[in-house]
Amino acid sequence: MIAENLKRIREELPPHVRLVAVSKTKPATDVMEAYRAGQRDFGENKVQEMVAKREELPSDIRWHMIGHLQTNKVKYIAPFVHLIHSVDSFKLLRTIDKEGRKNDRVLDVLLEVHIAREPSKYGFTREDLLAMLREGAWRQLDHVRICGVMGMATFTDDTDQVREEFRTLRHCFEELREEFFAGAGHFREISMGMSGDYRIAVEEGSTIVRIGTLIFGERNYL
């Protein structure tokens, strides 16, 4: 079933859109089933779960940190994480740089932007993000590489609202690229779209979709 779900979604996605299979709360056996079907990018939202799965699964899996990341947990994933989607403060960016230096790695990250019309603890506002980048201290961080932006739309059936929020994120990406990353080929990712809204996200310019339920089925939360 997992392999069939993956095949159906992949056939629908344009070639330039990367599929991250969100495996949070799912057992390693499910991840292996997706792996055997050719999937290599997997997303987790808890550091402990990512580290545990990484130890028992193939080493060529590309692990994506998609959940809120506390600064004191960065050290556990810095040796291997492929992409951190959820950078929401300069403090976290600086910590990732420090841990990248310790591991002799340049860590790829996305800046999380709060685009939803519902309360959220996480994500930069557009204004705070511009202020942080204009301040310029991030340019001294040589073990972290900003590759784009990430955002989550409001959980709603109003597709016009979802589309507008995704469009806001794309415009933010374009604004940042023009002002801070002109000519930087690595600044190219817009991570938006999940199981319920990824088609709209792709239409609005997403380059990475994060899909869990449509691949692995409903989650069983304790």
PyMOL commands that set and color helices and strands:
alter all, ss='L'
color gray80, all
select helices_A, chain A and resi 2-12+28-36+47-56+71-77+90-102+126-135+137-140+159-180+198-203+213-216
alter helices_A, ss='H'
color red, helices_A
select strands_A, chain A and resi 18-22+41-44+62-65+83-87+107-112+144-150+189-191+208-211
alter strands_A, ss='S'
color yellow, strands_A
deselect
rebuild
show_as cartoon
